[in-house]
Amino acid sequence: MKNQEIFVTKPSLPPLSEFLPYLQKIWDTRLLTNQGPFHEQLEKELCIYLGVKAISLFANGTVALVAALQALRLTGEVITTPFSFVATAHSISLSGLKPVFVDIEPNTLNLDPSQVEAAITDKTTAIMPVHCYGHPCDVEAIQLIADKYGLKVIYDAAHAFDVECHCGSVLTHGDLSVLSFHATKVFNTFEGGAIVCEDLEIKKQIDQIKNFGIVNELEIPAVGFNGKMSELNAALGLLQLKHLKNWVEQRKTIDQCYRAKLAGVPGIRVIKIAEQKANYAYFPILVSADYPITRDALYKKFKDAGIHVRRYFYPLISNLPPYQKIQSAKKLELPNANSASEQVLCLPIYPDLQINEVERIVALIRSQ
Ligand SMILES: *Cc1c(COP(=O)(O)O)cnc(C)c1O
């Protein structure tokens, strides 16, 4: 039998029959959007599931990032990591702010707090770190710097659904955390996103921003846009939540299998998981100079074998045309991020991935 093609991720879905009652309710009530019953229920259930105080749902993670920046009334410069999905820097630019790139810490691949202070100017108003691959940033070190300089902290937590560090949900750190529920993420509503906040007053403002700035029929005191999540997406979220614990367990089995089988392969480094509760969203490896072939040669071998691994995050954001001319984007200033971007490969990981497929992937890596 010919080997099946394998992709880096495959969205998990419950049986269609389980979704039909939700659809029936939407058809019966004709409540399609604008804080309908499924929307309100999903916000409540997510707060409980994630152990956070308040959540505001969005149409996707990118508009949620833009709304978060707007809610905190930021101006000037925002310090961020170049080693992320492009939406991180785009959300800053789209908000009329300037991203300032700071290098990553080579073990965790997260923003290096020890390099943040040197990038702060009198225009800096916030830091936007990313919990890359769902591995928590050094939230305490970042908060110390933010407090010292009076900066806001918005976490791009698109990878960090239901991740806990030593003091509970990683999503309770900073001023706001932003989730993505895109099809490729651990928890998905096809498209979707959310802002997590610990302050109900800010949630109220965020809810207005995502609904054109409308407070009530007569009052529209500020500019807003349409960032709302529809009832269809909210219903999908409610259904997915019922299966998520199982799915994350299946991811964990795959993660452990990779770790065991890749141990000791010369030139291949896996990222250590230090957190109390992980979500196994990604399985990145770093292909170093000690490995017999280059990262891109290995990528090509995978492709030829029908295994579609991904180079997240390559190209590096700071090397892309909209950003490469910024002073802080210089390659020499970002050696760790540039090196990670040139070495990283994300291996397939999703609940349906079979152990014999994991073995096939590992065998290809070991046979070079
Ligand atoms: C997926 C992702 C986003 C964007 O989320 P969307 O829901 O696709 O708009 C932002 N930042 C990071 C790090 C992501 O991985």
The ligand as a MOL file (V3000), in Angstrom:
LIG
                    3D

  0  0  0     0  0            999 V3000
M  V30 BEGIN CTAB
M  V30 COUNTS 15 15 0 0 0
M  V30 BEGIN ATOM
M  V30 1 C -2.4090 31.8530 14.4340 0
M  V30 2 C -1.6260 32.9890 15.0190 0
M  V30 3 C -2.1170 34.3010 15.0300 0
M  V30 4 C -3.3150 34.7410 14.2350 0
M  V30 5 O -4.4820 34.1590 14.5520 0
M  V30 6 P -5.6700 34.0830 13.4740 0
M  V30 7 O -6.7930 33.5220 14.2750 0
M  V30 8 O -5.2350 33.1640 12.3750 0
M  V30 9 O -5.9450 35.4560 12.9830 0
M  V30 10 C -1.4020 35.2810 15.7080 0
M  V30 11 N -0.2340 34.9980 16.3070 0
M  V30 12 C 0.2740 33.7590 16.3100 0
M  V30 13 C 1.5650 33.5060 17.0300 0
M  V30 14 C -0.3820 32.7120 15.6310 0
M  V30 15 O 0.1730 31.4960 15.5870 0
M  V30 END ATOM
M  V30 BEGIN BOND
M  V30 1 1 1 2
M  V30 2 1 2 3
M  V30 3 2 2 14
M  V30 4 1 3 4
M  V30 5 2 3 10
M  V30 6 1 4 5
M  V30 7 1 5 6
M  V30 8 2 6 7
M  V30 9 1 6 8
M  V30 10 1 6 9
M  V30 11 1 10 11
M  V30 12 2 11 12
M  V30 13 1 12 13
M  V30 14 1 12 14
M  V30 15 1 14 15
M  V30 END BOND
M  V30 END CTAB
M  END
